[in-house]
Amino acid sequence: MKQTAKPIKIVSDFFNKLTKDIDTKYFPDVKYYRDNKNTTDIHYTTELFNNGCLTYVKLIDRLAKSCNETKENIHAIVSKHIEDFGDFTYNPA
């Protein structure tokens, strides 16, 4: 019998909650996310992860770059919106 890894479980409305947290903290003066290249990247990256197209590690890497922030700090923000990490353990390298 094949064992499958337990997936990461995100909170409901993950996309809106996470983008609101990041926009509020890092880009409080941007009125519409498409007005700024970095906020556009954040929304797109979060959407890709939310739809299963990006891994958690790639999500953190891309958000950290767009926010000009450390991976550890971005992981702390994102992890508030993760109900269960399943079999995954994040190790920033």
Secondary structure, 3 states (H helix, E strand, C coil): CCCCCCCCEECCCHHHHHHHHHHHHHCCCCCCHHHCHHHHHHHHHHHHHHCCCCCHHHHHHHHHHHHCCCHHHHHHHHHCCEEECCCCCCCCC
